[in-house]
Amino acid sequence: MTNPTATLWRALRREIRGVKDELGIALDFSALLAVELVDDFLAGLNCTGILPSIILLGKKSDHGAFLLAFVVSRSYRVGASTGFCQQCSLDIGNCICVLFDEMGSEGPKPLTIHVTGFKKFQGVDENPTETMVNNLKDFVEKRGLPAGLKLGSCTVLETAGIGALPILNKILESGISSMDKEQVIWLHFGVNAGASKFAIERQAVNEATFGCPDELGWQPQQLPIVPEDGGISRTRETSCSTEAILEVLKKKGYDATISRNAGRYVCNYVYYHSLRFAELKGHKSLFVHVPFFSSIDEENQMKFIAALLEAIASTC
């Protein structure tokens, strides 16, 4: 009796061998048979700058055997599906076509983005992020979001550090999804009084040095935000692709930049805690500084936030 797995594997090897020279990728077929090596293998492909289509067939049969294969498409489109392979046929065209029964499809994970802004603080009586976060639900409901993207909670935080930490932790915990297959991203907004454009913050620093007291009267100087993380030079970076997000926004006409300095005030304080929490829980976190409405009016800033949500969904 013909082994369908062996038949498939031979067919894939034959067809991929004809494609790999065109792509300039060194393919290690044996590595594909080991589940624990797949992530490293795919990461290796990404490093080449070419992201081919990948189809994972099966994962584990009733007999406990793993079947992994991939399809390189000359169109470089990305897709994924899983199922137990029964038979295969080849379409000598843009890609290899595989037919199989009892297939369970796994598309992209649904994405929920939770948003926060800040209330007033010293020198800023009206914080634009408070206004925008409070109005975001209605704005998005009228505008609509791409399929698979959901706007989660919209929360305005007290502009405070350690005194407001229990509330911040409670809010972050509330974003933990009961759905194993849902992706969660925390998107934080703060205002930069001297800015004329939007700034996507790539990192936060483990340092609290407040130039003025926060709204609860705390004014630390060169204190580590999380002492167990080490000294004040420790940084945490977002796992969101800031460059890809920026590219999408620029194509839509928004004046934005990438920043590596979120300051040392409450914005940086909250961002550092959020990045740390996201890493522990398997979430993602991103902070964006916005200017006053006197620099960019409310309507255009709301449109920017909607575009940002879409950019995050398409890149993270």
C-alpha positions in Angstrom: 0.0 0.0 0.0 1.3 3.4 -0.9 2.3 5.7 2.0 0.5 9.0 1.4 3.1 10.8 3.6 6.0 9.5 1.6 4.3 10.3 -1.6 3.6 13.9 -0.5 7.1 14.3 0.7 8.7 13.1 -2.5 6.5 15.3 -4.5 7.3 18.4 -2.4 11.0 17.7 -2.5 10.9 17.4 -6.3 8.9 20.6 -6.9 10.6 22.7 -4.2 14.0 21.8 -5.6 13.0 23.5 -8.8 11.9 26.6 -7.0 14.7 27.0 -4.4 17.3 28.1 -6.9 15.0 30.8 -8.2 14.5 32.1 -4.7 18.1 31.7 -3.6 17.2 29.9 -0.4 19.1 26.9 1.0 16.4 24.5 2.1 17.0 21.9 4.7 14.3 19.2 4.1 15.2 17.1 7.1 14.7 20.0 9.5 11.1 20.3 8.4 10.4 16.9 9.9 11.2 18.0 13.4 8.5 20.1 15.0 10.9 21.8 17.4 13.0 23.1 14.5 10.2 24.7 12.5 10.2 28.1 14.2 14.0 28.4 13.7 13.7 27.3 10.1 11.0 29.9 9.3 13.0 32.6 11.2 15.9 31.7 8.9 13.8 32.2 5.8 12.7 35.6 7.2 16.3 36.6 7.6 16.8 36.2 3.8 14.4 39.1 3.2 12.1 36.7 1.3 8.9 35.5 3.0 7.5 32.6 0.9 4.1 31.1 1.4 4.1 28.4 4.0 1.6 25.7 4.5 1.8 23.4 7.5 0.1 20.1 6.7 -1.1 18.2 9.7 0.7 18.4 13.0 0.0 15.1 14.6 -1.8 12.1 13.2 -3.8 9.6 15.2 -0.7 7.4 15.3 1.4 10.2 16.8 3.5 10.8 13.7 4.3 14.3 12.7 3.9 15.4 9.2 5.3 18.8 8.3 5.7 20.2 4.8 5.9 23.6 3.2 5.0 25.1 -0.1 7.0 27.8 -1.7 4.9 30.0 -3.9 6.5 32.0 -6.7 3.9 34.7 -5.9 5.4 35.1 -2.4 2.0 35.2 -0.8 1.6 34.1 2.8 -0.9 31.5 4.0 -1.2 28.8 6.6 -3.5 25.8 7.2 -3.4 22.6 9.0 -4.9 19.2 8.5 -4.2 15.5 8.2 -3.0 14.8 4.7 -4.7 12.1 2.7 -3.5 12.6 -0.8 -1.8 15.2 -2.9 -1.8 16.4 -6.5 0.5 18.8 -8.2 -0.4 21.9 -10.2 2.7 22.9 -12.1 2.0 26.6 -12.0 2.5 29.3 -9.4 2.5 26.8 -6.5 2.1 23.3 -5.4 -1.5 22.4 -4.7 -2.2 19.8 -1.9 -5.5 18.1 -1.5 -6.4 16.6 1.8 -9.5 15.6 3.8 -10.5 16.3 7.4 -8.7 19.6 7.3 -9.0 22.1 10.1 -8.2 25.6 9.0 -6.2 28.1 11.2 -6.3 31.6 9.8 -4.8 34.6 11.5 -5.5 35.0 15.2 -8.2 37.5 16.0 -6.7 40.7 17.3 -7.9 42.8 20.2 -6.3 46.2 20.8 -6.9 47.8 24.2 -6.2 51.6 24.3 -5.2 54.0 27.1 -4.7 57.7 27.4 -4.0 60.1 30.3 -5.8 62.7 32.3 -4.4 66.2 33.0 -1.1 66.8 34.7 1.0 69.8 35.7 1.2 72.3 32.8 -1.4 70.3 30.8 -4.9 71.2 31.9 -6.6 69.5 28.9 -4.9 66.3 27.7 -5.8 65.5 24.1 -5.3 61.7 24.8 -8.2 61.8 27.3 -10.5 63.4 24.8 -9.5 60.9 22.0 -9.6 57.8 24.1 -13.1 58.7 25.4 -14.4 59.3 21.9 -12.6 56.4 20.2 -15.4 53.8 20.6 -17.9 55.9 18.8 -15.5 57.0 16.2 -14.4 53.5 15.3 -18.0 52.2 15.3 -18.9 54.7 12.6 -15.8 54.2 10.6 -15.5 50.4 11.0 -12.4 48.2 11.4 -10.8 45.5 9.2 -12.1 41.9 9.7 -10.4 40.2 12.6 -9.6 43.4 14.4 -11.5 44.4 17.5 -11.2 47.5 19.7 -11.1 46.4 23.3 -11.2 48.6 26.4 -10.6 52.3 26.2 -9.3 53.6 29.5 -8.1 57.0 30.7 -5.4 56.7 33.3 -4.4 59.0 36.2 -1.2 60.7 35.3 0.7 59.1 38.2 3.4 56.6 38.8 3.7 54.3 41.8 0.5 55.6 43.5 -1.5 54.5 40.5 0.3 51.2 39.9 -2.4 49.0 41.4 -5.0 50.5 39.1 -2.7 50.1 36.1 -2.0 46.4 36.9 -5.8 45.8 37.4 -6.4 47.4 33.9 -3.7 45.3 32.3 -5.0 42.1 33.9 -8.5 42.8 32.6 -7.1 42.6 29.1 -6.2 38.9 29.5 -8.3 37.1 27.0 -10.1 33.8 27.8 -9.6 32.9 24.1 -6.3 31.0 23.6 -6.2 32.0 20.0 -6.7 35.7 20.4 -3.8 38.1 20.1 -3.8 41.1 22.6 -2.0 44.4 22.0 -1.9 47.3 24.5 -1.8 50.7 22.7 -0.9 53.6 25.0 -1.2 57.3 24.1 0.5 60.3 25.8 1.0 63.9 24.8 4.3 65.6 24.0 3.8 69.3 24.6 6.6 70.2 22.3 5.8 67.9 19.4 4.4 68.8 16.0 4.2 65.2 14.7 3.3 61.7 16.0 6.1 59.6 17.6 6.0 55.8 17.8 8.0 54.9 20.9 10.3 51.9 20.3 11.4 51.4 23.9 11.0 52.3 27.6 13.7 52.7 30.1 13.7 51.4 33.7 14.1 54.9 35.1 11.7 57.2 36.8 13.0 60.8 36.9 10.0 63.1 37.1 10.6 66.7 36.1 7.5 67.7 38.1 5.4 65.8 40.6 2.8 63.5 39.2 -0.9 64.0 40.0 -0.5 62.1 43.3 2.5 64.2 44.4 5.3 61.7 43.7 8.5 63.0 42.1 11.2 60.3 42.0 14.7 61.0 40.8 16.8 58.3 39.1 14.8 55.4 40.6 14.4 52.1 38.9 10.8 51.5 37.8 11.1 47.8 38.5 14.1 47.2 40.9 14.3 43.5 40.2 15.0 44.3 36.6 18.3 45.8 37.5 19.6 49.4 37.1 18.1 52.5 35.5 19.9 51.8 32.2 17.8 48.7 31.5 15.5 49.0 28.5 12.6 47.0 27.2 11.6 47.2 23.5 8.2 46.7 21.9 7.8 43.5 19.8 5.6 45.4 17.4 7.3 46.2 14.1 7.7 49.9 14.4 9.3 50.3 11.0 6.5 48.5 9.3 3.9 50.5 11.1 5.6 53.7 10.2 5.8 52.7 6.6 2.0 52.1 6.5 1.3 55.4 8.2 3.5 57.4 5.8 1.9 55.8 2.8 -1.4 57.2 4.2 0.1 60.6 4.5 0.7 60.9 8.2 3.7 62.8 9.5 5.2 60.4 12.1 8.6 59.2 13.3 10.1 56.5 15.4 11.5 57.5 18.8 13.8 55.8 21.2 13.1 58.2 24.1 9.7 58.1 25.8 11.1 60.5 28.4 11.4 59.6 32.1 8.0 60.8 33.3 4.7 58.9 33.6 4.5 57.9 29.9 7.8 56.0 30.2 6.7 54.6 33.6 3.5 53.2 32.3 5.1 51.9 29.0 7.9 50.1 30.9 5.3 48.3 33.1 3.2 47.5 30.1 6.1 46.1 28.1 7.1 43.9 31.0 3.5 42.7 31.5 3.1 42.0 27.8 6.2 39.9 27.7 5.1 37.8 30.7 1.6 37.3 29.3 2.4 36.8 25.6 0.9 40.1 24.6 2.3 43.1 22.8 2.6 46.7 23.8 3.1 50.0 22.0 3.3 53.6 23.1 2.6 56.6 20.8 3.2 60.3 21.7 0.8 62.8 20.0 1.0 66.6 19.8 -1.6 69.1 21.2 -4.7 69.8 19.1 -3.2 73.2 18.4 -0.6 71.4 16.2 -2.8 68.7 14.7 -6.6 69.1 15.2 -8.7 66.5 16.9 -10.4 65.2 13.8 -7.1 64.5 12.1 -5.7 62.9 15.2 -8.7 60.6 15.5 -8.2 59.6 11.8 -4.5 59.0 12.7 -5.5 56.6 15.5 -7.9 54.7 13.3 -5.1 54.4 10.7 -2.7 53.3 13.4 -5.1 50.5 14.6 -5.2 49.3 11.0 -1.4 49.5 10.6 -0.9 47.5 13.8 -3.3 44.9 12.7 -1.6 44.5 9.3 2.0 44.3 10.7 2.0 42.8 14.2 
